[in-house]
């Protein structure tokens, strides 16, 4: 009887989700999924997308959104398949090619060298297609520029190509252009020049919080701890909307093992904000906060955060990202 009861409850919940979206236009459902994506409600978003794709299996937007939720959950294979489906259905969409390149890039970071090498050429191609389909797609150009900086020439990389991308970005996204030049300078070990470019990126944008966190990350790599902490505080002060920059700043501090109480404050502010981003889904921030709380001697608070994350994304492997001393 217990097994039957559980099956009944699961069926009832599934029917409730279906009923909630019955007779609702797919565009409205996808709009709600975009909100789920920004607020880290992975399970709810995937259920809604299943509803759309059951009736409209050729809905490219739905496949793209499913890819992006899978990316948040770090389910790389499923993400690649869903993004491939979106590109196949709408090959002229710049963003779809960009997300496919990103999904493949994440997967390539976790496979053998030989497999990653084979994938690199296709990743390069997808980034270039995304940038060519929309020459004003700042995200696509930025990612393409970073690919050129990081990838070897044999798979399409090259600093000369990154220079041209930065020149394109100068016209409509100067802060991104400075960021690409900063990354190039780091690659040349020109750290003075890199710092100047990161500071130029801050000056070039009306919303400098994220650029401050990029500068803080640069200082972390250079082990300039006081400058790093100061940059994170400056970024947090500039971020009046409490958006993804707070999560980025917390990550910088946590990786450095510095000013951890302030990192906790940033994560708590971000999780309480209505301006969350798919770039830092709530369940990931909750797991990060849980690890931090455990480190700070609050295992009960840590477990509460891990449980909250599982409520949003049951397939996100909290155990993999939780504290190493969880038995404490």
N, C-alpha and C positions, 0 to 999 in steps of 0.2 A: 504493500500500500504506500510505503514511503517513496519508493521509486516512482510509482504512478503519480503521486502528489507532485513530485518535482517536475515530472514531464508536463503535468497539467499547468503548473505555474509558468514554465518556460513557454508553453504554447499560448497561454493567456497574455504574457508580456509581448510576445511576437505579434499576436493579433491586435494588441493595443497600439503598438507602433504602426502597424499597417492602417488601422482605423484612423489614427491621428493624421495620416497623410492622404486618406481617401478623398478623391475629388479635388485635391489641391493641385494647381498647375505645377508642373515640374520646375519652372523657373523660380517659383516661390520656395519650393523645397530646397533648391540649390542655394538660394539666398540664405536660408536658415543654416545650411551646411557650411557656408562661408563663415557665418558667425561661430558655429561649432569649431571650425578650423582655427579661428583666431583665439578662441577661449579654451582650446584643448579638450573639447568634449568628443574624443575620438569615437567611442562606442556609439553615441547618439548619431554622430555624423555618418558613420558607416552603415548604420541601420537605415537611415533615410536614403542613402545612395543606393542601397540594395533595392529599396522600394522603387526608385526612379529607373534603375537599370533593368529591373524585371519587366517593366512596361515599355521602356525605351532603351534597348541594349545598344543602340547606335548613338547614344548621347555622349558626345565627346567631352563636354564640360564635366559630366558626372565622372567619367573615367579619370580625368585630370585631377579632380578634387579627391577622388579615392587614392590616387597615387600620392598626393601630398599628405594625406592622413597617414598612409602607410609609411611615408618617410619620417613623420613625427614619431611613429611607433618603432622606427628602426627595423622595419620589415622590408629589407632591400629588394628581395626577389619579387615580392608582390608589387612593390612600388614601380619597379622597372616595367613589369607586365602591364600595369594599368596606364602608365605614361605612354608606353608603346601603342596601346589601344587608342588613346586620345590622339596621338600624332597620326596614326593610320586613318582615323576618321576625319581629321581636320589638319591636313599637312601644311596649310597656309597660315597656321596660328603660331606666331613667334613664341608666345609663352609656353605653349605645349612642348615645343622643341627644347626650350630652356629647362623645363622641369624634367624632361627625359634625360638631358645631359647631366643634370644634378643627381638624379636617381642612379644613373649608371656610374657617376663619379663616386657616390657613396658605396655602391656595391664593389667597385674596383679597388677601393681602399681595403677591402676585406677578403680578397681572393688571392690566389697565387700570383707571383710576379709575371709569369708567362700569360696568364689569363688577363691580368690587368693591362699588360702591354697590348694585347689584342683589342681590348675594349677602348684603349686610349684614343685610337684613331676615330672610332665612331663617336666618342664623347666630343672630340675636337670638331667633328663634322656637325654634330647637333648644336653646339655652341655657335658655330659660324652661321648655320642656317637661321638660328634664332635671331642673331644680330643682323643678318642680311634682310630678313623678312620685315623687320622694324628697326631702321637705323636710329630711332630715338628711344629704343628700349634700354634704359640705363642699366637695369639689372642684367640683361643679356650681355651688354658690352662689358660691364664690370667683371662678370664671371669669365667671359672670353679673355679679357686682359689678364686675369689671374691665371687662367690656363696657360697662356703664352709665357708667363713668368715662371711657372712651376714645372711645366712639361719639357722634356728634352726635345731637341730639334727633330729627332727621328720620328716623333709622333705629332709634329706640328708646332712645337713650342718655339720661342725666340723673343728676346727682348726688343728686337727691332719691330716686331709685330705689335708688341704691347705699347710701344711708343705711338704707333698710329691709332690704337684704340684710345689712348689718353687724349690725343688730339681731337678725335671725334667727340669725346665726352666734354671737352672744353666748351663746346658751343651751348650745351644745355644742362650739363651736370658737372660743373667745375669741381665740386667737392669730390666726386668720384674720380675725376681726372687726377687730382692731387693724391688720392689714395693709391691709385695705380702707380704713380711715379714714386710714391713712398715705398711701395713694395719692390719696385725695380731697384731703388737705391739700396734697400736692405740686401737684395740679391747681389749687389756689387760690393757689399760691405762698406758702403758710404753711409755711415750711421748719422753723421751730422746732416747730410742732405735728406735722409729719410725723416729725421725729426722735423726739419723745416717743412717738408711736404705734409706731414701729418698736421702740423700747426696751420699750414695754409688751408687744409681741408676744413678745419674748424672755422676759420675766418670766412670761408667761401659759402657757408650754408646758414640759412635762417634757423635751422634746428640742429645745433651742434652737439647734442648729447651723445649721439652715436660716434661722432668723430672724436670726441674726448675719450671715449672708451677704446677706440682704435689706438689712440696715442698711449693710453694706459697699458694696453697690451704690448705695444712696442717697448715701453719702459720695463715691463715685466721680463721680456726676452733679454733686455740689456742689464737686468738685475739692478735697476735704479729704483729701489723700493720706495723711497720718499716721493720721488717724482710720480711714480705709479699711483700711490695712494692719493696724492694731490689731484692727479688727473681724474681719477674715479670720482672724487668728491666734487670736482668742477662739473663733470658730466652729469652727476646726480642733481646738482643744483640747477643745471640748465634744462633738465627734463621735468618740466612742470606738469606734463601729462602722465607721468609714471608709466612710460611705455617700455618697449623691449630693451632700451638702453640700460635700465636698472638691472635686468637679468644679465646683460653682458658685463656690466661693471662688477656684479657679484661674482661672476665666473672668473674674472681676472683676479680678484682678491683671493678667491678660494684656491685657484691654481698656484698662486704665490704663497699661500698660507699666511697672509697678512691681513690685519684689520678685519678679522672674521666677524666680530659683532656688527660691524657696519655692513658686511656682506649679508648677514641675516636680515638686517633692517631693509636692505634693498630688495631682497627676495619677498619679504612680507609685504612691502609696499606694492611690488609688482603684482603679486597674487591678489591683492585687494583692489587693484585698479580695473576699471572698465575698458582700459586701452591696451589689453593684452594682444599679442601678435602670434601668428603661426610660427614665426622664427624662434619663439621660446614658449611652446605650449605649456599650459598650466601644469599638466601632469609631470613634465620634465622638471619644471621649476620646483614642484612639490618634492620630487625625489631628491633634487639637489639640496633643498632646504632640510629635508629629513637627514641626509648625510651630514650636513653641517650641524644640525641640532645634536645629533649623536656625538659628533666630535666635541661639541661644546658641553657635553655632559647632561643632555636631556634626551635619554632614550625613549621615554614615553611620548614626548613631542615628536620625535623622529618617526615612531611607528604610526602616529596619527597622520603624518604627512604621506607616508607610504600607502596607507589605507585610502587616503583621499585620492591619490594618484590612480590606484587600482579602480576606484569608482568611475573615473573618467575614461580610463584606457586599460581594460583588463588584459590585453595582449602585450602591453608594454612590460618588459621583464624587470620589474622592480627589484627582484632579488639580485639581478646582475648589477644594478646601479646602486643598491643599498649599501649600508655601512659594512665594513669588513669585520667589525666587532659587534655584530648584531645580537650576539648571545649575551651581551653585557646587561 
